[in-house]
């Protein structure tokens, strides 16, 4: 059975520090000496930072939604007890 490894030295877009590149190349050489087929590949996509940012913000919004529901139920009535005028969620957040 032939062991095959695919690797990308920079994922097609990343700036890799020289020390890291040297270490990765040394590992590739070791695998090659062990009769492993090591194929250099490029994943074929640009920097995924914007995609990651969108996904992480969606997850954060979902997590905070539950917190805000709790905050509205527990904090707003307490604030309204000490306020002479009605307190809305928007005014409480704006005041914060």
Order of alpha helices (4+ residues) and beta strands (2+ residues): beta-alpha-beta-alpha-alpha-alpha
